[in-house]
Amino acid sequence: MIRLGPDDRPAYQIDIIDGYNWWAVTYDEQANPLVALEENVTLELISQVQGMRVLDLGCGTGRYCVLLAKQGASVVGVDPAVQMIEQAKRKTINFPGVKLFYGTLGQMNFPDGAFDLAVSALTLSHISDLEPTFREVARVLKSEGRMVISDIHPYWPISGHDYVEFFDETGKEFRIPEYPHLIEEYWQLFKKYDMQLRKFGSQELIVG
């Protein structure tokens, strides 16, 4: 049984980027059922990427960089946690179609219309203000480009579990902050930046 509401167990709250830098070395070694569940759904939404230029926003250790490169995409991964990028470099060393950049999307200055597809997997809940990211994604996508987003349900952080947790080698728990973003917030951003919401989960729809 999962207890909802604030979790007051002792733990060390850690900055988002510091947390992922610390977690990077063991990130791929720890079983994560959420990642396994998310990956199947997200890959189905992404569909075919052969010959596409893809932006992996918050690429972490390069999970989607590898998956999409294997399908014939040229992938550009961006992440503000330098240790995550270092892990991604090791993972993608045999994939020349993958380029990795340390920093935020706003710092990259990619050309207008540079990408066919932008993927953001389990990332946006770590950003408190989504608008700068959406503004930049809308700029770097081609006019017929797509953005595929996966993330935790916003009611999870609202319930008090506003963090993702990991443990160091001593078993000490660390918590990286997460922020709730309701679907209404996404709709408003889609509308503002001339993007359409075409699919939500398994539902086909057009909004915006």
Summary of the structure (lengths in Angstrom):
residues: 208
radius of gyration: 17.0
end to end distance: 38.9
largest distance: 49.3
contacts: 592
relative contact order: 0.17
helix: 36%
strand: 26%
